[in-house]
């Protein structure tokens, strides 16, 4: 056998069946784990010899060096690596924080492997809430766990979501607004042809009475009964804030569940049943006030004319029964203006989202199930970190557009408060300013009012001060690196990226499809997937961009001998709501344009 295996051809044929059987055996996770543990034990014994350790390091260094050179000088290998990487998405779930991560951020362990690193089983059970046979840990959690610390964003710190009951799962956006003690008034508009969403204007947090909202609905509570409801900012407004068809039965069932929860009890929210006692018959016409009843000539209420023999259906105008069931709607002859008009927040004083400590839970009962998140006292978490945890969570309930924009506006408001700095002008009133005076809010406001000082927002992306700072950075790069060589524009094409559609289907619907099936999806289905999870779309775009920079920086890349020295990247959103990147690239020894030198023009 030894003589035969001296032949390369025979050795290749002889190794094939062995490799095939080995590959099949390693598909069993238990076998693979046992094999890796035996190999690790043998390797650990061998590494006790200093000579073996030094030789191993030398071999690894040579292998990495040759692999790196081969990779850098082979564009086909780079391209193949890029095409395989962009098929990956944030689909791996960390067992500690529950976040969705890319494969390169995750490492796999078993309980035995973690125990060998000195971690106690009780500690492992505490930090790994989503424990399976294979424990997956992201880079952030892994660093803390290996130091025997509980990560701040661990689900065990009361960051896990409550399970949504069935009565809340079927709520629509308007249903949720009717049973939430807070209404976040904000203008969300559909953008362009892809139907993504954009936010315009500010967020106004208005408290309201849940009992009033629910009791104002028509009394019929059969499962199939529906009404059209217009939620108005003010009754005098022409356009509705929200306009949907809702089911009163669903709303009543959901609010009965919520008022039994601890958060609603703490807020003193109760639902009265007076209207049920007053109007026990479902088919009775719903009239708010007795004086609003239509009277006949004798002063008595008009009797039911269903059995009048002289009645003709052509004599009366068509009546929409929904519009006459309450007096909240404007009386109008326009048949297109149907539905109950309702302004629950009118005349209520808005509350700052920073001062309202339970605003998230009270605004989105469908997400938090009427319960307050109680972070452990010894855990220091900012609202930004909590928002990151929610948006990365494998449970995609916080990926809703309304929640996403609410979180963004709240974070932006916090940033405004922290970024405001007072700049003093050189005037006679600011010559001898003391610390006590600057700590006095009235004194500072007086300086700003008299134009002896001005407020400054340096870290807000929408402020002129921020872009002034960025402009100075870019001009400094131009001075040191000379004029930029290449201006590059990159746009997202989510509907055409089959890899992204496969990832979104797996994340949102927990269903694995092939690239061919993704390509055969209808345009409406693609847009729906993209709208449902814009966070995953942005993370995938960032990942794809990161892989692209590796190609542009390679020695055998498209710039070849002109090495990529530096780059300046600005990310923005297009009118249709998708990501868009402008980049300035500086290349080493790149030819410079000279209009007086025709040969130089050819080189450029």
C-alpha positions in Angstrom: 0.0 0.0 0.0 2.9 2.3 0.8 4.5 1.7 -2.6 1.1 2.2 -4.4 0.5 5.4 -2.5 3.7 6.8 -3.8 1.8 7.4 -7.0 -0.1 10.7 -6.8 -2.9 9.5 -9.0 -3.5 6.3 -6.8 -3.4 8.4 -3.6 -6.0 10.8 -4.9 -8.4 8.0 -5.8 -7.7 6.2 -2.5 -8.5 9.3 -0.5 -11.8 10.1 -2.2 -14.0 7.4 -0.5 -12.4 8.1 2.9 -13.0 11.8 2.6 -16.6 11.2 1.5 -17.4 9.0 4.5 -15.6 11.4 6.8 -17.7 14.3 5.5 -20.9 12.3 6.1 -19.8 11.4 9.7 -19.0 15.0 10.5 -22.6 16.1 9.7 -23.5 14.6 13.1 -22.9 17.5 15.6 -22.3 15.0 18.5 -19.5 13.2 16.5 -18.0 16.5 15.3 -17.9 17.9 18.9 -16.3 14.7 20.2 -13.7 14.7 17.4 -12.8 18.3 18.0 -12.4 17.7 21.8 -10.1 14.7 21.2 -8.0 16.7 18.8 -7.9 19.7 21.2 -6.7 17.4 24.1 -3.9 15.9 21.9 -2.9 19.3 20.7 -2.8 20.6 24.3 -0.4 17.9 25.3 1.8 18.5 22.2 2.0 22.3 22.9 3.6 21.7 26.2 6.9 21.1 24.3 8.5 24.5 23.6 10.1 23.3 20.4 6.8 22.0 19.0 5.1 25.3 19.9 7.8 27.4 18.2 7.7 25.2 15.1 3.9 25.4 15.0 4.0 29.2 15.1 6.5 29.3 12.3 4.3 27.0 10.1 1.2 29.1 10.8 3.0 32.3 9.9 4.3 30.9 6.6 0.9 29.5 5.8 -0.9 32.8 6.5 1.7 34.8 4.6 1.4 32.6 1.5 -2.4 32.5 1.7 -2.5 36.3 2.0 -0.2 36.9 -0.9 -2.1 34.3 -3.1 -5.4 36.0 -2.1 -4.2 39.5 -2.8 -2.8 38.6 -6.2 -5.8 36.6 -7.4 -8.8 38.7 -8.4 -10.9 35.6 -9.1 -10.3 34.5 -5.5 -11.3 37.9 -4.2 -14.4 38.0 -6.3 -15.4 34.5 -5.3 -14.9 35.3 -1.6 -17.0 38.5 -2.1 -19.9 36.6 -3.7 -19.9 34.0 -0.9 -19.8 36.7 1.8 -22.7 38.7 0.5 -24.9 35.7 0.8 -24.5 35.9 4.6 -26.9 38.0 6.6 -27.7 38.7 10.3 -29.4 35.4 10.9 -27.3 33.9 13.7 -28.9 34.4 17.2 -26.7 35.1 20.1 -27.6 32.9 23.1 -26.9 35.6 25.6 -28.3 38.9 24.2 -30.8 37.4 21.6 -29.5 39.7 18.9 -29.2 38.8 15.2 -25.6 38.7 14.0 -23.5 37.9 10.9 -21.6 34.6 11.0 -18.2 36.2 11.3 -19.3 37.8 14.6 -20.5 34.5 16.2 -18.5 31.7 17.8 -20.0 28.4 18.8 -19.4 26.6 22.1 -20.8 23.8 24.2 -21.5 23.8 27.9 -18.4 21.5 28.4 -16.2 23.8 26.4 -17.2 26.8 28.5 -16.8 24.8 31.7 -13.2 24.0 30.7 -12.6 27.7 30.5 -13.4 28.0 34.2 -17.1 29.0 34.0 -19.6 27.5 36.4 -22.7 25.8 35.2 -24.9 28.1 37.2 -23.3 31.1 35.5 -23.7 29.6 32.1 -27.4 28.9 32.7 -27.9 32.5 33.8 -26.2 34.3 30.9 -27.3 31.9 28.2 -31.1 32.3 28.2 -31.4 30.8 24.7 -29.3 27.8 25.5 -29.3 24.9 23.0 -26.8 22.0 22.3 -24.7 24.6 20.6 -24.2 27.9 22.4 -23.6 30.9 20.0 -22.0 34.0 21.4 -21.4 37.4 19.7 -18.1 39.3 20.1 -19.5 41.7 22.8 -21.1 39.0 25.0 -18.2 36.6 24.5 -15.7 39.2 25.9 -17.7 39.7 29.1 -18.6 36.1 29.6 -15.0 34.9 29.4 -14.2 37.5 32.1 -16.9 35.9 34.2 -19.2 39.0 33.9 -22.8 39.2 32.9 -23.0 41.4 29.8 -25.1 44.5 30.1 -27.3 43.6 27.2 -27.9 40.0 28.3 -31.6 38.9 28.2 -31.2 37.8 31.9 -31.1 41.6 32.8 -34.9 41.8 32.1 -34.4 42.8 28.4 -36.4 39.8 27.1 -39.8 40.6 25.6 -43.0 39.2 27.1 -44.9 36.8 24.9 -47.7 38.6 23.1 -51.2 37.2 23.9 -53.6 36.3 21.1 -55.9 39.2 21.9 -53.0 41.7 21.1 -51.5 39.9 18.1 -54.5 40.8 15.9 -54.5 44.5 16.7 -54.0 46.9 13.8 -52.1 50.2 14.2 -55.3 52.2 14.9 -56.6 49.5 17.3 -53.4 50.0 19.3 -53.8 53.8 19.4 -57.3 53.4 20.9 -56.1 51.3 23.8 -52.8 53.1 24.5 -52.6 55.9 27.1 -50.3 57.8 24.8 -50.6 58.9 21.2 -47.4 59.7 19.4 -48.5 62.2 16.8 -46.0 62.2 13.9 -46.2 62.5 10.1 -45.2 59.2 8.4 -45.5 59.3 4.7 -45.1 56.8 1.9 -42.1 57.5 -0.3 -41.9 57.1 -4.1 -42.8 53.9 -5.9 -41.2 51.4 -3.5 -43.7 52.4 -0.8 -41.0 52.8 1.9 -41.7 55.2 4.7 -40.3 58.6 5.7 -40.8 60.8 8.8 -41.6 64.5 8.5 -41.7 67.0 11.4 -41.5 66.5 15.1 -43.0 63.9 17.5 -45.7 65.1 19.9 -46.5 62.8 22.8 -50.1 63.4 23.9 -51.8 61.6 26.9 -55.4 60.5 26.5 -58.2 58.7 28.4 -58.5 55.0 27.3 -62.0 54.7 28.8 -63.3 57.6 26.7 -61.8 56.1 23.5 -63.3 52.7 24.0 -66.7 53.8 25.3 -67.2 56.1 22.3 -67.2 53.2 19.9 -70.5 51.8 18.6 -71.9 49.2 21.0 -72.3 46.2 18.7 -69.6 43.8 19.8 -70.1 40.8 17.4 -66.9 39.4 16.1 -67.7 40.4 12.5 -68.8 44.0 13.2 -66.5 46.6 11.7 -66.6 50.4 11.6 -64.5 53.1 9.8 -62.7 55.3 12.3 -60.8 58.6 11.7 -58.3 59.5 14.4 -58.0 63.3 14.2 -55.4 65.6 15.8 -58.2 68.2 16.1 -61.8 68.0 15.0 -61.4 71.2 12.9 -58.6 69.5 10.8 -59.6 68.4 7.3 -57.3 65.4 7.1 -57.2 62.5 9.5 -54.1 61.4 11.4 -55.1 57.8 10.9 -58.0 56.2 9.0 -58.7 52.5 9.3 -61.5 50.0 9.5 -61.5 48.6 13.0 -63.4 45.9 15.0 -64.9 47.1 18.3 -65.0 43.6 19.6 -61.2 43.1 19.2 -60.6 46.5 20.9 -62.8 45.7 23.9 -61.1 42.2 24.3 -57.6 43.7 24.2 -58.4 46.6 26.6 -60.0 44.1 29.1 -56.7 42.2 29.1 -54.5 45.3 29.5 -56.4 46.9 32.4 -55.5 43.8 34.5 -51.8 44.3 33.9 -49.6 45.9 36.5 -48.6 48.9 34.4 -52.2 50.0 33.6 -53.1 49.5 37.3 -50.2 51.7 38.4 -51.4 54.4 36.0 -55.0 54.1 37.4 -56.5 53.1 34.0 -59.9 51.5 34.3 -62.7 50.8 31.9 -66.3 51.5 32.9 -69.2 49.5 31.8 -71.9 52.2 32.1 -72.7 52.2 28.4 -73.3 48.5 28.5 -75.9 48.9 31.3 -77.5 51.9 29.6 -77.8 50.2 26.1 -78.2 46.5 26.7 -79.7 45.8 23.2 -77.1 45.5 20.5 -79.5 46.5 17.7 -80.7 49.7 19.4 -79.6 52.9 17.6 -76.6 54.4 19.3 -77.4 58.0 20.3 -75.2 60.0 22.6 -77.7 62.6 23.9 -81.5 62.4 24.2 -82.0 65.9 22.9 -80.3 64.8 19.7 -83.1 62.4 18.8 -85.1 63.4 15.8 -88.5 64.6 16.8 -91.8 64.5 14.8 -94.4 67.2 14.7 -96.0 66.1 18.0 -92.7 66.4 19.8 -92.4 62.6 20.3 -89.4 60.6 19.0 -89.9 59.4 15.5 -91.1 55.8 15.4 -89.4 53.1 13.5 -90.7 53.4 9.9 -89.5 50.0 8.7 -93.1 48.8 8.4 -94.6 51.9 6.8 -96.5 50.9 3.7 -96.2 54.3 2.1 -92.4 54.3 2.4 -90.4 54.3 -0.9 -86.7 53.8 -1.0 -86.4 56.5 -3.6 -87.7 59.1 -1.2 -84.7 59.1 1.1 -81.1 59.7 0.4 -78.8 56.7 0.9 -77.5 56.7 4.5 -74.3 55.2 5.6 -75.2 53.6 9.0 -71.7 54.0 10.3 -71.7 57.8 10.1 -74.9 58.2 12.0 -74.1 55.9 15.0 -72.3 58.6 16.9 -72.3 62.4 16.9 -68.5 62.6 16.7 -68.5 63.0 12.9 -69.2 66.2 11.0 -72.6 66.4 9.4 -71.8 66.5 5.7 -73.5 65.5 2.5 -70.3 64.2 1.0 -70.7 60.4 0.8 -66.9 60.0 0.4 -66.4 61.5 3.8 -67.5 58.3 5.7 -66.5 57.1 9.1 -66.5 58.3 12.7 -64.3 61.3 13.4 -62.6 61.2 16.7 -60.0 63.5 18.3 -59.1 61.9 21.7 -56.0 64.1 22.3 -57.7 67.4 21.6 -57.2 70.0 24.4 -54.8 67.6 26.2 -51.4 69.0 27.2 -48.5 67.2 25.4 -45.8 65.6 27.6 -42.1 65.6 26.8 -40.8 62.1 25.8 -37.9 62.7 28.1 -40.1 63.5 31.2 -42.5 60.7 30.6 -40.6 57.7 32.1 -43.0 54.9 30.9 -43.7 56.5 27.5 -42.5 53.4 25.4 -44.6 50.9 27.3 -47.7 53.1 27.4 -47.4 54.0 23.7 -46.9 50.5 22.3 -49.0 48.0 24.4 -48.8 45.5 21.5 -45.0 45.3 21.9 -44.6 45.5 25.7 -48.0 43.7 26.5 -49.0 46.4 29.1 -45.9 45.6 31.3 -43.0 47.7 32.2 -39.4 46.7 31.6 -37.7 46.6 35.0 -33.9 46.6 34.3 -31.9 45.3 37.2 -30.6 48.0 39.5 -26.9 47.2 39.2 -27.0 47.3 35.4 -26.2 50.6 33.8 -27.9 51.0 30.5 -28.6 54.1 28.4 -31.7 54.4 26.3 -29.5 54.1 23.1 -28.2 50.7 24.2 -31.7 49.5 25.0 -32.9 50.6 21.6 -29.9 48.8 19.9 -30.8 45.6 21.8 -34.5 45.9 20.7 -33.7 46.6 17.1 -31.2 43.7 16.9 -33.4 41.2 18.7 -34.4 38.0 16.9 -38.0 38.9 17.8 -38.7 41.6 15.2 -41.7 43.2 16.9 -39.7 46.5 17.3 -38.9 46.7 13.6 -42.3 48.3 13.0 -42.1 51.7 11.2 -44.0 53.5 13.9 -41.8 52.2 16.7 -38.7 52.8 14.7 -39.4 56.5 14.1 -40.6 56.9 17.7 -37.3 55.5 19.0 -35.3 57.7 16.5 -37.1 60.9 17.6 -36.6 60.1 21.3 -32.9 59.4 20.8 -32.6 62.6 18.7 -34.3 64.7 21.5 -31.9 63.2 24.1 -29.0 64.0 21.8 -30.2 67.6 21.5 -30.3 68.0 25.2 -26.8 66.6 25.7 -25.3 68.4 22.7 -26.4 71.9 23.4 -23.5 74.1 24.5 -23.5 77.8 25.3 -21.0 79.9 23.4 -20.2 83.4 24.8 -19.6 86.4 22.6 -17.0 89.0 23.3 -19.0 91.7 24.8 -18.9 93.9 27.9 -21.5 91.7 29.6 -19.4 88.6 29.3 -16.1 89.9 30.5 -16.2 88.6 34.1 -18.6 85.6 34.0 -18.3 83.3 37.0 -19.2 79.7 37.5 -22.1 80.5 39.7 -23.6 82.7 37.0 -23.3 80.0 34.4 -25.0 77.5 36.7 -27.9 79.9 37.0 -30.4 79.0 34.2 -32.1 82.4 34.2 -28.8 84.1 33.8 -27.8 81.9 30.8 -31.2 82.4 29.2 -30.8 86.2 29.6 -27.4 86.0 27.8 -28.9 84.1 24.9 -31.9 86.4 24.8 -29.7 89.5 24.6 -27.5 87.9 22.0 -24.5 87.9 24.3 -24.3 84.1 23.9 -25.8 81.5 21.5 -26.7 77.9 21.8 -24.7 75.4 19.7 -25.5 71.9 18.4 -22.3 70.3 17.4 -23.2 66.6 17.3 -26.6 66.6 15.5 -26.4 65.4 11.9 -29.0 67.9 10.8 -27.3 71.0 12.2 -25.2 73.4 10.2 -22.5 73.2 13.0 -22.1 69.4 12.4 -21.6 69.8 8.7 -19.3 72.7 9.2 -17.1 70.3 11.3 -17.2 67.6 8.6 -16.4 70.2 5.9 -13.2 71.2 7.8 -12.2 67.5 8.2 -12.6 67.0 4.4 -10.7 70.1 3.5 -7.9 69.0 5.9 -7.7 65.7 4.0 -7.5 67.5 0.7 -4.6 69.6 2.0 -2.6 66.6 3.2 -3.5 64.0 0.6 -3.9 66.5 -2.3 -6.9 66.4 -4.6 -9.1 63.4 -4.5 -8.7 60.9 -7.3 -12.1 59.2 -7.6 -15.6 60.2 -6.7 -17.8 57.1 -6.2 -21.5 56.8 -5.8 -23.2 53.6 -4.6 -27.0 53.0 -4.3 -28.9 50.2 -2.6 -31.0 48.0 -4.9 -32.9 45.9 -2.3 -35.6 44.6 -4.6 -33.0 43.2 -7.0 -30.7 41.6 -4.3 -31.9 38.0 -4.1 -29.5 37.4 -1.2 -31.2 40.1 0.9 -34.7 38.7 0.1 -33.6 35.2 1.2 -32.3 36.8 4.5 -35.5 38.8 5.1 -37.7 35.8 4.5 -35.7 33.8 7.0 -35.7 36.6 9.7 -39.3 37.7 9.3 -41.1 34.5 8.3 -38.7 31.9 9.7 -38.7 30.2 6.3 -35.7 29.3 4.1 -36.0 29.9 0.4 -33.4 29.5 -2.4 -32.0 32.3 -4.6 -34.2 31.1 -7.5 -37.4 31.3 -5.4 -36.3 34.8 -4.2 -35.9 35.9 -7.8 -39.4 34.7 -8.6 -41.1 36.7 -5.9 -43.5 39.4 -7.1 -42.5 43.0 -6.8 -45.2 43.7 -4.2 -43.9 40.8 -2.0 -40.3 42.2 -2.3 -41.4 45.7 -1.3 -43.4 44.3 1.6 -40.4 42.4 3.0 -38.2 45.4 2.7 -40.8 47.7 4.4 -41.3 45.2 7.3 -37.6 45.2 8.4 -35.6 48.3 7.3 -33.1 47.7 10.1 -31.9 44.4 8.5 -31.8 46.1 5.1 -29.5 48.8 6.4 -27.2 46.3 8.2 -27.0 44.2 5.0 -26.1 47.2 3.0 -23.3 48.1 5.5 -22.0 44.5 5.3 -22.0 44.5 1.5 -20.1 47.8 1.5 -17.6 46.5 4.0 -16.9 43.5 1.6 -16.6 45.9 -1.3 -13.9 47.9 0.4 -11.8 44.7 0.7 -11.9 44.4 -3.1 -11.1 48.0 -3.8 -8.2 47.9 -1.3 -6.6 44.7 -2.8 -3.4 44.9 -4.9 -5.1 43.0 -7.7 -8.4 45.0 -7.4 -9.8 47.3 -10.0 -7.2 50.1 -9.2 -4.4 47.6 -9.6 -1.0 49.3 -9.0 -2.7 52.5 -7.6 -3.1 51.6 -4.0 -6.1 53.0 -2.1 -4.5 55.3 0.4 -7.6 56.8 2.1 -11.3 57.4 1.7 -14.1 59.7 2.9 -17.6 58.3 3.0 -21.0 60.0 3.4 -24.1 57.9 3.9 -27.5 59.4 3.2 -31.0 58.3 2.3 -32.6 58.8 -1.1 -36.1 60.1 -1.8 -37.3 56.5 -2.1 -36.0 55.7 1.4 -33.0 53.5 0.4 -29.4 54.0 1.5 -27.0 55.9 -0.8 -23.3 56.4 -0.4 -21.0 59.1 -1.8 -17.3 58.4 -1.4 -14.0 60.2 -2.2 -11.1 58.0 -2.8 -7.4 58.9 -2.8 -5.1 56.6 -4.9 -1.3 56.4 -4.5 0.8 57.7 -7.4 -2.3 58.3 -9.5 -1.7 60.4 -12.7 -2.9 64.0 -12.4 -4.8 65.8 -15.1 -2.9 68.5 -17.1 -4.8 70.1 -19.9 -1.6 71.2 -21.6 -0.2 67.6 -21.8 -2.2 65.4 -24.1 -0.3 62.3 -23.1 -1.2 62.9 -19.4 -4.8 63.0 -20.4 -4.5 59.5 -21.8 -2.9 58.2 -18.6 -5.8 59.7 -16.6 
